[in-house]
Amino acid sequence: MFLGGLGLFMYGVHTTSAGLQKFAANRLKELLHSLTKKRLVAVIVGIVMTVAFQSSAATTVLVVEFVNAGMINLAQALGIVLGSAVGTSISIQLIAFRMLDVALGIIFIGFILFLLLKEDHWKHLGQAMIGFGIIFVGMANMSGATAPLTNIPEVYTHLAQLGKYPLLGILVGLLLTALLQSSTAVFAIMMSLAGQHLLTMDAIVPLVLGAHIGGTITTLISSLTAQKMDAKRTAIANTGYKVLGTILVYPFMVHYANLITWTTSDLHRQVANAHLIFALFMVIVFLPFNTLIAKGLVRALPERKRAASELRFKHIDESSLEIPAVALTQAFQEIWGTGQLILKDMIRVMPEVVSSKVSSNQIKGAYRQVHWYYQHIFGFLTDLSKRGLTTEQIEDNIKAQFILKEIHYIADSCLEITTIAEKLVREEREILFDRWNSVSELYQRVMENYSELLEALKNWDPDRAAQVIREHPEITRVQRSLQFAFLAEAPRLQQGPNLEKSEENSVYSEIDLLNLLYHIESHARNVAQVIMGLI
């Protein structure tokens, strides 16, 4: 009965988190795009997200996203980390209420919303309400299961040891929270035992301190493989705050227990208050020194120097899969960065490569990087598609995959142009400078339109995307005009059977260059249509 109640409780927490995250998905997406100067709002959002998601990993992802987007600095991010402990306390305060009858009513209302209403956001709200109600059903089962334990003196004796040996209590709280990966679930267990007078306040205090530390362990371990140094700094600071806070409180545990007992006579509420008071204590003690702590973390954990050939994501962090709205934002940023790489190291150097002024290895090297990003971003989006996404997030994921493929096609065209140029050089038939000048009008238009596309993609601007599409007919006219002119100059048309094969191939190679430039434009237009919602 106890394990079933714990399972219901944790399932309720998970369902509530998933429902609220889907319900707030659009608002979170807008927040990530608009929260440039509203730094105080970012702190509040960090606390609210902790209450909604019940996941320290999710909160850390959000904080790191704010830091990397330039919305907040590292010191402010550490403030959100401190606030997240308060956010967790709010959740624990809620579950301290004895409201099984009300919870059953909430489940019924949530069921009505989830089953009968067609709009997705109401269904997601209904899902969150069902999960919230199930939390209290699980709590009731755990409380009922622990009641018979009051008749077993050995149980009380063993639990009393946690009060006699505080270090043991801290260790038990730490390990139990790390094992369940939910400090809220651990506090639900503590409330069930305290409600049956099986836990004294002397045992509750060390368990609370250990649970605070244990709630950071999963995030700390996952940060070891994080690609962003700010994720490591934030996770280390999160654990450091809890450990230092525990060290400071440890000599005064008796006074701390008396303070908690003074706040309320309700045993469930005493457990919740123990968490809240410690969370507020950490905010008061550490928040004034966050700027100094942030500077110390930057010095102690500087950005790693990487080999020039080492490729890694600039925006995507695997842990962002916990929050699909953030993961999608990072994916689009990474796709835009890949598009910028193509513009800078492939398209812009194309004239020099074609005219043999620059080695073709530069474009080939850039293509290898683009292909790496293509494969890994696509894998990230595939993993994201397996998460519980809203309808709109599913559509955004599909759009991201489509745009990524189109950008990769553009890189393919650039590589093919390089291949043709190498072939002409090998056969000692370099394209003359005046010949490239005749192609340069098309090249210039294609490059400018592609640059405009990247600006539209960066800000998801339909107006700029429309400008890309408006340029397409004129670029088509220039391409066809040049193509007909090249065909007219073909020696095959002028000299008949006496034409040398190499000269004929040279002309058609130049026509291939035109077509490949036009392919770049066509794929850019496809991306613009996605931004405008036409595809």
N, C-alpha and C positions, 0 to 999 in steps of 0.2 A: 504493500500500500504506500509506504514511504517512497520507494523508488518510482512507482507510478506517478505519485504526486510531484516528485522532482522532475520527472520527464514531462509532465503536463506544464509545469512552471516554465521550464526552459523552452519548451515548444511555444508557449504563449509569448515569452520574451522575443523569440525569433520571429514569430508571426507578426507581432506588433511592430517590430523593427522593419520588417520587409514591407508591411502595409504603409507605414508612415513614410518610408523612404520613397515608395512609388507615388504616394499621394503628394509629396513635396518635391518630386523630381523636377518639374518645370520651374518651380520657384528657386530651387538650388542651382539649376542651370543658368537662370537669369542672374542670380547672385554672383556666380563665378565670373560672369562677363561684366558686371557693373560695379562690383565692390572694389573700386580703385582707391578711393579716399576715405571711405567710411570704415575706419579702422575699429572704432568702438563697436560698430555693428558686427564686425568679424569676431570679436571676443564673445559677444552675446550669442552669435550663431554657433560658435564652438560649444558653448554650454548647452544650447538647445539641441544640437546634433547628438551630444552625448546622451541626453535624455531620450531622444527619439530612436537612436540606433543601438543603444546599449552595447557599444563596441568601442573600446579604447583604440583599436586598430583603425576603425573608421574615422574617429576623431583625429588621429595622427595624420591620416591621409589628407583630410580636409585642411589641417593646419599647414602641412608641407605644401599643398597646392596654393594656399594663400601666400606663403613665403616666396615660392618660385614665380608666382605671377606678379610679385612686387606689390601686393596689396597690403602686406604687413611685413615688419622686419622680424628677425629671430627672437628678439626680446618680447615682442608682442605675442609671438607664437607660444613662447613659454608661459605667458599669461593665460592663454587659452588652455594650455595643458593644466595649469593650476585650477582654472575654472571648470575643467572637465570633471575634476574630482567632486566639485560642488554639484555639477549636473548629475553625477551618479548618485549623490546623496538625495537629490530630489526624487529620483526613481525609488530609492529605498524607503524614503518617507511615504511614498504612495502605497507601497506594498505593506506598510505597517498598519494600514487601515484594515479593520475587520468588516468587510463589505461583500460577503459572498452573495447575499440576496441581490444586491445592486449589480454585482458582476454578472449574475445569470441574466438579469434584464438587459445588460449591455451586450451580452452575447446574442440575445434574441434580436435586438435592434441591428447589430452588426450583420447578422444573418439576413435580415430583411434587405438591408442595403446591398449586401454582396450578391444575393440571389435575384432580386426583383428589379433593381435599377440597371439600366443599360450603360450609363456613362462610366467610363473607366475610373475616374477619380472618386466617385461614390463607392464603387466596388472596392477600391484600395482602402478607403476610409472604413468600410465595413469589415475588411480583413483585419485592420488594426484594432478595431473594437472587439472582434472575436478573440484575437490574441490577448488583448488586455483583460478580458473576462476570464479566459482560461488560466491566466496567471493566478488569480484568486482561487479558482477551483483547485489548482495544484497546491496552493498554500493550505487550503482547508484539508486536503488529503494528507499532507505532511504533518500538520498539527494533530490530526486524528490518529495517525500512525505512531506518533511519539508519546501519546497519552499513556499507553500501557507500560512504558519504560519507567514511569514514576514508581511502579511497584517492584522494581529491581534495584536494590541498594547499590549493587556493584557498578551500575551505569553511572549513578550520581558520583560515586567515589572516583571513578576513572576521569570523568569530566572535571571534577574538582581539582585534579592534578594540573590542569591547564592554568588554574589560578595560582597554584602554589609555585609553579615553575613557568614564569612569564615567557622565557625564551622558547620553551616547548610550545606554548600557546601561539606565539608568533610564527614559529616554524609550521605548525599544523595549519594555521590560517593561510600562510603563504602557499604551501603545497596543495591544499584543497582548492584554493582559488585558481592556481596554475593548472591543476588537473581538469577542473570543470570549465575553465576559460570564461568564467562569468562570476564576477564579484557579487552581482545581484542574487544569483542562485545560492551562493554561500551565506549571504545574509538572510535569505529565506529559511535556510536550514537552521541558522542561529536563532532566528525568531521562533521557529517551531519548538526548539529545545528550551529556549528561555520561557516560552509561554507555559510550559509544563514544569517550570522551576528546576529544570535539569542543569541550567547554566547560571552561575552567579556572575555578578558584575566583575569580580576579580578575574574570571575566565573570559568574559566577553571582551574586555579591553585589549588583551594581547591578541585575541583572535581577529579583532577589528584591524589592529595595526598590521598583522600578517596578511590579512586580506587586501589591504591597501597596496602593499608591496607586490603580492601575488598577481594582482590585476594588471601589473605592468610587465610581467615576465614574458608573456606571449609577444607583445609588441617589441620588447627589447630583443628577443631572439630573432624575430622576423626582420628587424632593422639591420642585422648583421649582413644580410644579403641585399639590402636596399642599395639602389644605384645613386640615390641622392644623399649627399652628406647631411643635409638639413634633417632628413628622416632619422639618421643615426643620432644627431645632436638632440633632437626633440625626444626620442625614445630614451636616451641616456639621462636627459634632464628629468623626464617623467619618473623614472625609477629612482634617480638620485634624490628628488624631492621627498619621496615616500620613505626612503631609507634614512635620510638625515632627520626628517620629521620624527620618525620612530625613535632615533637615538636621543633626540631632544626631549621627547615625552617620557621615555623609559624610566628615568629616575623619579618621575612624579606620577606614576601610574595610580597610586592610591588616591591622590588628590583628583586625578582625572576621573576615576571611578565615582568619587563622591560628587563631583560636578555633574556627571551624567545622571546620577540618582536624584539629584536636586531638581533637574529639569522636568522630570515626570515620574509618576509611579507606575505607568503602563510599561510592562516588560518589553512588548514589541517595539514601542516607541523608544525605549532606552537603547536598544540595539541600533535603531536608525539614527538616534541622536549621537551615539558614539562615533558613527561614520561622519556625520555632518560636522560635528565640532572639530574633529581632526582635519577635515578638508578645509574648514575656515581658518584653522590654526596655520596650515601651510600657506594659504593665501596671504595672511597677515605677515608671516615671517619672511617669506621668500619674494613676494611680489615687488617690494621696494628695491630689491637687488637684482632684478631680472636683467637689466642692461649689463651689469658687470658679469653676471653669470653667462649671458650670451657671448660677450667678448671672450670670456675664458674658454667657452666651448669651441669658438672659432679658432683660437690659438692652439688648444689641445687637440682638436680634430680638424686640421686644415684640409682643403680640397686635395684629393690624391692626384699626383702627377701621373698621367697616363701616357703610354706610348702613342705616338702620332697615328700609328696604324690601328690602334684599338678602337673599335666602334662600340658605342653604347647609346641608349636613348637619352635625349636631352630633356624630354618632358614626361614621358610615360614612366610610371612606377607600378610594378606588378601589384603592390598592395592596394592600389586604387580600384582594383576589381571589387573591393568591398563596397564602394559607392559608385554605381554605374554612371551617374551624372558626371562625376569627376573623371572617371575613366574615359568617357566619350570626349570630354573637353581635352584631355591630354592627348588622345588619339588624333584628333583634328589638328592640334598644335604640332604634333610630330609629323603628320602628313604635310602640313604647310612647310615645316622645316625641310622635309625631303624635296618638296617643290623648289624651295630656295636653293638647295644644293644643285639641282639640275640647272637652274638659271645661271648661277654663279660659275660653276665649274664645267658645264657642258655647253649650254647654248651660247653664252657670251664669248667663249674662247673658240667657237666653231670657225669663224673666218680665218683665224691664225692657223688652225689645224688644217683646214682645207687648202690654204695657200702655202702650207709647209713651213710656216714661221714658228710654229710651236709643235712639239711632239704630240702625237695622238695618244700617248700613254696617259696624259692628263685626263682626257675624257674617259679612257678605259678605267682608270683608277676611280674616277667619280662614279662611273656606272656600277662598279663593284660595291661601292658604298650604298648607292641607291637600291641595288638589289638586296643588300643585307637589311636595310630598313624596310623594304617591301615585305620580305619574308617574315620578319619579326613583328612588324605592326599588324600584318594579316593574322599571325598567330595570336597576338594579343586580342584582336577583335573577335576571333573565333572563340577564345576562352570567355570573352565577355558575353557572347551570344548565348552561352550556356547558363548564365545567371538569370535571376528573375527580373526581366526587363519589362517596362511598360510598353504599350503599343508604339508610342512616340520614340522611345529609346531603341526599339527594334528597328524602326524606320531609319533612325539616325545611324545605327550600326551598319545597315545595308548601304546607306549613302556613303559612309566612310569607306567601306570596302570598294564601292564602285569608283569613287574618286581616286583611291589608292591605285587601283588597276589602271585607270586612265593616265595617271602621272607616270606609272611604270612604262606604259606604252610610249609616252613621250621620250623617256630615257632610251627605250629601244630604238626609236627613230634617230636620236642623236648618235647612238653607237653605230647604226647602219651608215649614217653619213660619214663617220670616221672611217669605216671599212672601205667605202667607195673612194675616199680621198687617198687612203693608203694604196689602193689598187692603181690609181692614176700615177702616184709617185713611183711605184715599183716599175711601171711600164714607161717611165720617163716621159710622161705626158701630163705634166703639172697643169692645173687649171690656171690660165693666164689671169693676171690681176684685173685686166679690163673685163674678162669674162665674169669673174666673181662680182665685179661692180654691177653687172647687169642683173645678177641674182640678188644683190644686196637690198634692193627695194623690198622684195618679198621677205627676205630674212629680217630686215628691220621691223617691218610691220608685224611679223610673227612674234618676234622677241618682245616688242612693246605690248602686244595684246596678251602674251603670256604673263608679263609683269603685272598687267592690269588684273588678270585672273587671280594671281597670288594675293593681291591686295583685297580682292573680293572674297577670297577664301579665308583670309586672315580674320576678317571682321564679319564674315557671312553676310556680305552686302549685296542684296539683289540688284540694286541700281548699277553698281560697277559690273556685276555679272551681265546685266543687260547691255552695257557698253561693249563688252567682249563679243556678244552675239551680233550686235549691230555692225561691228567691224568685219564680220565674216564674209558677207557678200563682196566687199571691196577686195579683200585678200584673195578670194576665189577668182575675181576678175584678173588681178595681177598675175596669179599663178597660171591661169589658162593663157593669158597673153604671152607670157614668157615661154610657155611650153610650145605654143604654135610657132613662135619666133625661132626657137631652137630646132624644131623639126624642119622649118623652112631652110635653115642653114646647113642641114645635114648633107655631107658630100654625096651620100647615097642618092639624094634627090637631084643633085646637080651633075654628077659625073657618071651616073649609071653603073654599068658593070665594072668600070675601071677603079671603083672606090676601094681604098685599102680598108681592111677589116678593122684595124686598130683605130682609124679615124672615126669610123661609124660607131664603134663601141664608146669612144670618148664622148660623142654627142649624147648618146643614150644614157651614159653615166651622169652627165650633167642634168638630164631630164629626171633621172632618178633622184638627184639632189632636190630638185623642185618638188617632186611628189612627197619626199620625206619631210620637207619643211611644211608642206600642206597638211601632212598627217599630224604634225605637232599642233597645228592650228585646229584641226578637226577634234582632236582629243581635248584641247583646251575649251572648245565650244561645248563639248559634252559635259565637262565639269561645271561650266557656267550655267548650263540648263538645270543641273542638279541644284545649284545654289538658288536659282529662281523658282524651283519647285516644278519645273516642266518635265522632269524625269523622275 
